Amino acid sequence: MAGFVGRARELRVLSRHLDWVRRGNGDERGRAILLRGRRRVGKSRLVDVFCEGAGVPYAVYQATRGERPETERMRFAASVLRSDLPDRRLLEGVQFGDWEAALRQLAVVLPDDQPSVVVIDELPWLLEQDSSAEGILQTVWDRALSRKPVLLILIGSDLAMMEQLSTYGRPFHQRAVEMALSALNPHEVMMMTGLPPAEAFDAYLITGGLPLICQEWQEGWDRQQFLAHALDDATSPLLVSGERALAAEFPAALQARTVLSAIGTGERTFTTIAAKAGAGAHAPLPAGSLSPVLHTLTAKRIVAVDTPLSTRPGDRDRRYRVADPYLRFWLAFLERNIPEVERGRGDLVIDCIERSWTSWRGRAIEPIVRETLGRLMPDQRLPGAQVVGGWWNRANNPEIDLIGADRRAPAGRIGFIGSIKWLENSPFGNRELGILARDAQVVPGAEEGVALIGVSRSGFAADGLDAMIGPDLLMDAWETPARRAGAETGKDGGHEHTGVV
């Protein structure tokens, strides 16, 4: 398990489910888990480490996108034959005409007298190839697989599809525990890199908490040292992970890549995204073409949509951004500069990053701060708020970084209004406080005397703020285990497994 960092909790959760199978509780002996998470967060690695240390027989099969169903079934049989399931040799020479036959034969070779683990990786790719496979999986699970002491782990990177699999009306509804694997959080990145909180947030913005990239960041390196190392190698995880993830998501969707690149390089409104995405054709991308692409990108959780938070509805002033911090960095700085690294001029790419770093980071940190403040609540320093967002008008003047309210727009009450100043050596001063107090007056629903808060990377030199929040406090929000996203709530026994981990 060398180099495997930040997943102790997830390994414990998987072990608990295997213990449930081992004890044989409930009217079924088996348990299924739907494990979802975006690409490169380490789902397969987590399950590999779990299986290697579980001390029970296991089989791992990974689907291939675009493969013919009959070829996939042959690969499935080969994966079982390579496993250490005691009766695996029963599959030698067996041909499967459909997935029902393949899965039923799997049930035959699973042991009855001890627990085992079966992993189907990239399940969405298997379901894309054969529309009947989802219903078949449910049928065979109910009638055969669940009667064996087996932990069935179904893995997928298509977040929307994996979430839909267990919804009402779908064949696998209430038949599996749901488990979501996130990237490493900022505190875990800080532990891996050995950096102080402010610099650790920088590392998080660059790596997105992707374990494969974080492992390349040697303890104590600053931003420039890491980039010099990573951009000296055209095969480094920092450089290639973005292309590989997008190639898997959009193997032939050129328009989606063009739109995503436009958002990744800073375009935020529908109009400016259309203009940038259509630049190659010397005309804006038509709304009828852009709208379905944006829908696809948001459904896949690659792009997030923000709306202004106030007591008025804000849907008409949507702003788009790349949801994943690493992919945001990759699209902004690395995608177009891969040829420079390939010809040995990573130094030019670093110069490009450094020239834009301060302004890019100032924008990129905003959603991280909002999410972090949401983790702190309820907190007396953040009065009257259940949700955190931002506010802007159509002209983006003013544009306010932080709004705390009792609910999503339209809110009933504004609890606080705040500003973020995330500069290296410049504290949050009276000038920033004055601008914040002035702009707060135009936020719909903001009452006189509304709490004003400041968030600063480099301290404070202002009198009159109701709360002053720096990197240490922000990082603390990610340290407390009880506040970490996800809590298991599923029942043991029967089909009552609806928890999210």
N, C-alpha and C positions, 0 to 999 in steps of 0.2 A: 504494500500500500504506500510505498515511497512516493512522495510528491503529490499524494491525494489529500487535498486540504479543503476544509470547510464543509464537509459533508457528513460529519459524525451524526447529526440529528437524523438525516435522511436514512443513513444506514440502520440506525436504531428503529426507525419506523418500519422499514422493510423486515427487520428481524422480528419485530412484534407480530407482523402479519404471518410470517413463517411459523412463529410459535403458536399462533392460533390454529394453523393447519396441523401442526404437530400434536396439539392437545385434542383435536377432533371435536371441537365444540359445535353446537348447532346441528341442524338437520341436513347440512351439506358438509362434505369433508374438504372441499376445495375453496379457494378464494381467488378472485381476479382483481387486478389493479390496472387502472388506466393511468399511465405515467406520461404526462405531457410537459413540454418545455421547448423553448425555441432552440434553434440549431446552435451547436457548439457549446451548450451549457454543461455538457458532461453526463447526459442521461445514460448513454450506453456504457460509459466508463463507470458510473455509479453502480449500475446493475452488474457489470462484470466483476467489480470488486466485491459486491455483495455475494454473488454466486460463488466466487472463489473462496470466500471465508465462511460460507453457510454450512459446510460439512454435509451436504445432501447431494444426491445426483441432480444434474441439471442439463438442459439443452437450450441453446441459443440459436435463433434463426433470424436473419435480417432480410427483409424484402428489398427488391431492386426496382427503382422507378422505371416504368415503361416496358418491363419484361413481360413476356407472354405468360398467361396463367399456368399452362402446362409445364413450362420451364421453371416457374417459381415453385410448383409442387415438387418437381425433381430436386430443386435446391433445398426445399424444406426437408425432404426425406434424407438427403445427404447430411444436413445439419443434425438431425436426430441420430443418424448412424455414427457421426463423429462425437456424440455426447457420451456421458458415462451412465446413461439410464441402463439398468441391469438387463432389460429384455429388448434392447435396441436392435439386435440382430434379426428380430422378427420382421423388420422392414426390408431386409436384403432382397433385392430383385422385385419388390412390390411396385406396381404401377398404379397411380391414383388418377381416376377419371375426372374427379372434381374435388373441391375442398372438403366436402362432407366426408368423403372416403379417407382423405388424408388426416383430418382431425380425429375421426373415429379410430383410425389405426394408431394415432398417437395415444389415445386413451387406453388402448389395449396394452401398449408397452410401458405405461406408467406403473410404478410399483404400488401395490396395495398395502404393504406392511411398513412403509416408511414414507416420509414426505419427500417431495421433489419440487423442482422449480423449472418452469418452461417460460422462455422469453420469446416474444414475437416483436422484433424491432421494426420501426417504420411501418406500422400497421396501416396508416393512410395510403401508402403506396400500394399495398396489397389490395385494399378496397377499391382503389382507382382502377385496377386491372380487371376486377371481377365484381360487378355490382351485387351479385348474390352472396358474396362471401360474408357480409355483415350478418345477414339472417342465418346463414349456415353456422357461423361461430356461436350465435346465441342458442341455436337448437342443440348443437353438439355439447355446448357447455352445460345446458340444463339436463340433458339426458345421459351424458357420459363423463365428460371431464370433471364436472363439479362433484362427482361421486368418488373421485380419487383424491387422496391427500396431496394436492398439488397447489402450488402458488403460481398462477398464470399472470405474467407481467406483460402488458400490451403497451408498447412505447410508440409515441408519435411526436413529430415536430410541428405538424400543422395544428396550431392551437385551437382554431375555430372548429376543425373537424373532430379533434379529440374531445372537445367539450360537448359537441353535438351527439356523440356516440351514446352518451348515457342520459340524454334528455327524454322527456315523456314522448311516447310514440315511436321511439327508435328501439330496435330489437334488444339492445343491451341495457335498456333502462333498468336501473336499480339492481344490476347484476355485478357491479364492480365498485370498489373503492377508487375514488379519484385522487391522484397525487400530482401536484404541480412542482416541478423543479425549476427554480429561478437561477439566474447567474449569482455569483458571489456578491454579497452586499458590500457597501463601502467599508464597513468595519472589518469584514473578512479580507478585503483588499488591503486595508491598512495592516492587518496582522501578517499577511503574506509579504508585503513590500518593506515593512519596518519603517514606514514613513510617518511623520506627524500628521494630524488630521487634515490640515489644509492641503498638504501635498498629496495625501492619500485620496482626497476627492479628485485631484487632478488625474491621478493614476486610474481612478474609476471612470472618469470621462473618456480616457484613452482606451482602456481595455474593456469597458463595459462589464467588468467582473467575470469575463469568460476565463475559465480555469486554465485552458491551454495557453492563453496569452499571458495571464498573470504569472504562470510558472517561469516565464522567461525574464521576469523583472527581478533581478537580484536584489537582495535585501540592502537597503540604504541608497540605491541608485535614485537620482533625481530624474525629472522628466527628460532632460536633454541626454543624460547617459543612457536611459532606456531606449530612446528613439535612435540614438547613434548605433546602438547594438542591433535593434530590430531592423533598421533600414539599411544595414550593411549586408543583408541577406534577402535575396528575392524570394526565398521560400519560407521566411519567418511567419509564424502564426499571425502576427499583427497584420502582415500584408495580405496573406492569402485567405484568411478566414472569411472576409467580407465577400470576395468573389465566389467562394465555394458555397456559402450560405445562399446567396442570391441565385446562383446557377441551379441549386436544388429547388428553390421556391419557384423560379420563373425560367424553366429551361428553354422556352422558346418565346417568351413574352417580351419582345423588344420595347413595346410601348410602356409597359409597366416599369421597366428599367429606366427608360428616359424620364418618366414622371418622377420616379423615386430619386434620380440624380438631381433633378431640378429642386426638389424639396431638400435634399441633402446638402445642396450648395447654398441654401438660405432663403429660397422662395417659400412664402407662407400662405399667401392668399390664392384663391381659385384663379383669379385673373393673372397674377404674375406666374403661377405655375404653368398655366396654359401657354403664356407667352414664351417662357423658357423652354418648355417641352416641345413647342412647335418651331423653335428657332431654326432647326435644320431645314424646315420646309418654308421658312421665311413668312410664316403666318401662325397665329395662335392656334393651339390644338382646340378643335371644336368642343363645345360643352358636351355634346352627345358622345364624344370619344373619351373626354377626360373624366366625366362623372363615374362611369363603370370601372375605370382604372382605379380611381380613388377609393371606390367602394371595395374593390378587391384588396387594395393595400391596407385599408383599415380593418377589413374582416380578418386578414391574416395577422393583425396586430403589428405590422411593420411600420405603419404610419398611425400617429395619434392625432385626434382632432380636439382642439381646445376652443372653448367659447368663453366670452367675458362673463365674469361672475358679479352679479349685482341683483337688485330687486326687479330688474327688467329681464325679459327673455333675451338670450344672446345668440340664438342659432344663426342669425343672418350675418354675424361677423365672425365666422369660423376662421381658425388659423390651423394650418397643418404643420406637423413636425415629424421627424423620424423618431420612433418610439425608443429604439435601443441606443444607449449611449455609444457603444463601440461602432455600430453601423453609421451613426451620425458622424463620428470622427472619420471613419473610413471614407464615406462619401464626400466629406468636405475637403479632405487633404490627400487621401491615398489613391482613390480610384483612378483619377486622371494622371497620377504621377508614378504609376507602376513602371512605365518604360524607363524613367529616370533611375529607379532602383535597379532595374535589370541591367542597365549599362554602367552600374557602379557609382552612380552619383546620388546616393541617398543624402549626401550633405546638402544638395540643392533642395530636396524635399523638406529637410529639417529647417532650412532658412525660410521656406514658404510657410511652414507651420508657425515658426516663431514670430514672423511678421504679423500674422493674423490671430495669434494665440489669445491675446488679452480680450479682444472683442468677441471672438468665437466662444471662448470659455464663459464670458459674461452671459451670453444667451443660453449656452448649453447647461449651465448650472441651475437655471431657473426651475425647470420641472423637477430636478433632484431636490432642491430646497423645498418646493411645495409638497412633494411626497414625504420628505423627512418631517416637516412640521405636522403633517397629517398623522404621522406615527407618534408624535409627542402628545397629541391631544387625547383626553382633556388635560389642559395645563393652564394654570392661572396666568401665565405669561401670554397666553393666547386666548383672551376672553371671548365668550359668546360665539364660538365657532365649532362647527362639526366638519366642515369641508374647507379646503384651501384651493384657491385658484388665482387668476389674475384678471385685470380689467383693461379694456382699450375701447376707443371709439373707432369709427370707420377710417379715420385719418391716422390712427395710431398716435394721436397727440391730444391728451397724454396717454401713456401706456404704463400701467401700474403693475408692479411685479407680483404683489401679494394681496389677496383679499381673503379674509376669513369670514365665513357666513354660516348660518344655521342649516342651510341646505343648498343644493344645486340651483342654478338660475331657473326661474326667478326665485331669489332668496326672500325669506321673510324679514331677515335682519342681518345687517353687516356688523360683525363683531370687532374686526380690526382691519387696518390697512397698512401695508408695509412696503419697504424698498430693499433691494439687494445691491450691495456694492462689493464686488468680488475682485478686488485689485491687490497686487502684490504688496505694495508699501504705502497705500493711501487709505486712511481710516474713514469711517462713516462720520462726516462732520456736519456742522450747522447748515452748510449749503445744501447738502442732501436732505436734511430734515426740513428745511424751508420748502424745497421743491415738493417733498412728500406731503407736507401740510397743505400746500396750495392745490396740488392735484387731487387730494382726497375730497375736496369740496365739490368736485364735479362727478363723483361716483354716484350713480343712482342708488338711493337708499342710505347713504352714509349720513349719520346724524352728527350734529355738533358735539365735539368731545370724543369722537370715536378713537379708540386706542390706536396709536401709531407705533409700529415696531420696525426695527432695523436689523438687517442681516449683513454681516461684514466679514470678509476674510482677514482683515488687518486691523481689527479693533475699532474703537469709537472715540470721537472727539466732539460729541454733540450733547447738548443739554435739552431735555424735554421728551426724549423717547420713552414710551411706556414699557418697552422691552428691548434688550440688546442681545442678539444671538450671534455667536461666533462658531467657528468650525468645531470646537471641542463639544459644545452642546449638541450640534447637529450630529456629530459622530456618535454621541451617547445614545441617540435615538435608535441607532442600528445595533447597538451592543446588547440591549436588554432582550433576553430570549423571549420573554412573554409578549413583546411587542412585534416580534418578527412575523412577517406575513404568513398566513396559513395556519390552521389548527385542525387537527383531526377530530371529526365529530361522528363518524360512522358507527352504526351498531354492529355488534358481533352476532352472527347467526343469520340464517335465511338469506334473503336478498337485500336486507336493509343495510347497504353499504353506500352511503352517499356523502361521506366526509371528503373534505378537501385538505390535503396535507401540504 
